């Protein structure tokens, strides 16, 4: 009886090894946010602080059909309080 059990054990072990797990690639969370380029926005400087958008765009917003870039969320929020005030001084 023992030889039969050994054969069955090995048969099951080899069969199980052939069943490979399917590897599913999951998206990896990163600390990087979406990358914005100066070509994606209409402004050349951050209206809130005056920093050139070529130095880096951290956040954007849309206002009257145009995309504007900002160095930070705080600057974007400041702009959104009164966009017309900033756009008049272009």
C-alpha positions as a Markdown table, in Angstrom:
| # | Residue | x | y | z |
|---|---|---|---|---|
| 1 | Unk | 0.0 | 0.0 | 0.0 |
| 2 | Unk | 2.9 | 2.4 | 0.8 |
| 3 | Unk | 4.3 | 2.3 | -2.8 |
| 4 | Unk | 0.9 | 3.2 | -4.2 |
| 5 | Unk | 0.6 | 6.2 | -1.9 |
| 6 | Unk | 4.1 | 7.4 | -2.8 |
| 7 | Unk | 3.2 | 7.2 | -6.5 |
| 8 | Unk | 0.0 | 9.1 | -6.0 |
| 9 | Unk | 1.8 | 11.7 | -3.9 |
| 10 | Unk | 4.4 | 12.3 | -6.6 |
| 11 | Unk | 1.8 | 12.3 | -9.3 |
| 12 | Unk | -0.1 | 15.0 | -7.5 |
| 13 | Unk | 3.0 | 17.0 | -6.7 |
| 14 | Unk | 4.2 | 17.1 | -10.3 |
| 15 | Unk | 0.7 | 17.9 | -11.6 |
| 16 | Unk | 0.4 | 20.8 | -9.1 |
| 17 | Unk | 3.7 | 22.2 | -10.2 |
| 18 | Unk | 2.6 | 22.4 | -13.8 |
| 19 | Unk | -0.3 | 24.7 | -12.8 |
| 20 | Unk | 1.4 | 28.0 | -12.8 |
| 21 | Unk | -0.3 | 30.9 | -11.1 |
| 22 | Unk | -1.4 | 33.6 | -13.4 |
| 23 | Unk | 0.5 | 36.8 | -12.7 |
| 24 | Unk | -1.6 | 39.9 | -12.7 |
| 25 | Unk | 0.2 | 43.2 | -12.8 |
| 26 | Unk | -1.4 | 45.6 | -10.4 |
| 27 | Unk | -0.8 | 49.3 | -10.8 |
| 28 | Unk | 1.8 | 50.6 | -8.4 |
| 29 | Unk | 1.1 | 53.6 | -6.3 |
| 30 | Unk | 3.7 | 56.3 | -6.6 |
| 31 | Unk | 4.3 | 59.6 | -5.0 |
| 32 | Unk | 4.5 | 61.2 | -8.4 |
| 33 | Unk | 1.4 | 63.0 | -9.6 |
| 34 | Unk | 0.4 | 63.7 | -13.1 |
| 35 | Unk | 3.1 | 65.5 | -15.0 |
| 36 | Unk | 2.1 | 68.7 | -16.6 |
| 37 | Unk | 4.1 | 70.6 | -19.2 |
| 38 | Unk | 4.1 | 74.3 | -20.1 |
| 39 | Unk | 2.7 | 73.3 | -23.5 |
| 40 | Unk | -0.5 | 72.1 | -21.8 |
| 41 | Unk | -1.4 | 75.4 | -20.3 |
| 42 | Unk | -2.0 | 78.9 | -21.6 |
| 43 | Unk | -0.1 | 80.9 | -18.9 |
| 44 | Unk | 3.7 | 81.4 | -18.8 |
| 45 | Unk | 3.8 | 82.2 | -15.1 |
| 46 | Unk | 1.8 | 81.3 | -12.0 |
| 47 | Unk | -0.7 | 84.1 | -11.6 |
| 48 | Unk | -0.7 | 83.8 | -7.8 |
| 49 | Unk | 3.0 | 83.9 | -7.0 |
| 50 | Unk | 4.6 | 84.9 | -10.3 |
| 51 | Unk | 6.8 | 81.8 | -10.7 |
| 52 | Unk | 7.4 | 80.8 | -14.3 |
| 53 | Unk | 5.5 | 77.6 | -15.3 |
| 54 | Unk | 8.7 | 76.3 | -16.9 |
| 55 | Unk | 10.1 | 75.8 | -13.3 |
| 56 | Unk | 7.4 | 73.2 | -12.7 |
| 57 | Unk | 3.6 | 72.7 | -12.7 |
| 58 | Unk | 2.2 | 71.0 | -9.7 |
| 59 | Unk | -1.5 | 71.6 | -10.3 |
| 60 | Unk | -3.9 | 72.9 | -13.0 |
| 61 | Unk | -7.4 | 74.2 | -13.4 |
| 62 | Unk | -9.7 | 75.1 | -16.2 |
| 63 | Unk | -11.4 | 78.4 | -16.4 |
| 64 | Unk | -13.5 | 79.7 | -19.3 |
| 65 | Unk | -12.3 | 76.9 | -21.5 |
| 66 | Unk | -8.6 | 77.4 | -20.9 |
| 67 | Unk | -6.1 | 75.4 | -18.8 |
| 68 | Unk | -3.9 | 77.2 | -16.4 |
| 69 | Unk | -0.9 | 75.8 | -14.6 |
| 70 | Unk | 0.3 | 76.5 | -11.0 |
| 71 | Unk | 3.3 | 75.7 | -8.9 |
| 72 | Unk | 1.1 | 74.4 | -6.0 |
| 73 | Unk | -2.5 | 73.6 | -5.1 |
| 74 | Unk | -2.4 | 76.7 | -2.8 |
| 75 | Unk | -1.6 | 79.0 | -5.7 |
| 76 | Unk | -4.4 | 77.4 | -7.8 |
| 77 | Unk | -6.9 | 77.8 | -4.9 |
| 78 | Unk | -5.8 | 81.5 | -4.5 |
| 79 | Unk | -6.4 | 82.0 | -8.3 |
| 80 | Unk | -9.8 | 80.3 | -8.1 |
| 81 | Unk | -11.0 | 82.7 | -5.4 |
| 82 | Unk | -11.1 | 85.6 | -8.0 |
| 83 | Unk | -9.8 | 84.5 | -11.5 |
| 84 | Unk | -10.8 | 87.7 | -13.2 |
| 85 | Unk | -8.6 | 89.7 | -10.8 |
| 86 | Unk | -5.6 | 87.7 | -12.0 |
| 87 | Unk | -6.5 | 87.6 | -15.7 |
| 88 | Unk | -7.0 | 91.3 | -16.0 |
| 89 | Unk | -3.4 | 91.9 | -14.9 |
| 90 | Unk | -2.0 | 89.7 | -17.7 |
